[in-house]
Amino acid sequence: MSSPRRPDVTTLELVGGPEAVTVALHEYDERWPALYAEHERRIREALAATDAVVEHIGSTSVPGLAAKPIVDVVIAVDDITAEEDYLEPLLATGYVLRVREPGHRLVRTAARDVHVHVYERGAPPIAAYLLLRDHLRRDADDRALYERTKRALLDRAWSDMNDYADAKTEVIEAIKERARRRDAGRGRG
């Protein structure tokens, strides 16, 4: 299935360059889980020959949380360097490559309403995404804090989506730390 392990890329390739973005939050949309399910099916069909893990992440995966209307998906593959096993099938099914960087690939729909992040199985970002998602699903106070933070950032102009994401980092890290402490207190950390 996979070719022998080879070196990963060493630089960031941002296909199409930076994109100016208008960040707009939408109230939680009950259709987001269905959109995710449609793309999960599409991804699983494209990657049927692999043992990929597929999860709904990001704000659209948290019921009740206002979000940019972009469904985020994470895929865990056995070998990020074996692009022929996952990237080629995803591109063949209509996704478009946006980012290729060490340990991470991002494809998205042409409409830019679904972003699919690909990492190698066991990569720390996957656990971080799931930790944040699961914590926000169960903790109303941190969910409200996160939403307030996102709303406060709306007053700024963003030259690139990554700049908006970076501006939320401090709050996200604080929330994840509370989630880790909570999980450790329950004997799961």
Secondary structure, DSSP 8 states (H G I E B T S, - for coil): ----------S-EETT----B----B---TTHHHHHHHHHHHHHHHTTTS--EEEEESGGGSTT--B-S-EEEEEEES-TT-HHHHHHHHHHTT-EEEEEETTEEEEE-TTS-EEEEEEETT-HHHHHHHHHHHHHHH-HHHHHHHHHHHHHHTTS-BSSHHHHHHHTHHHHHHHHHHHHHHHHHTT--
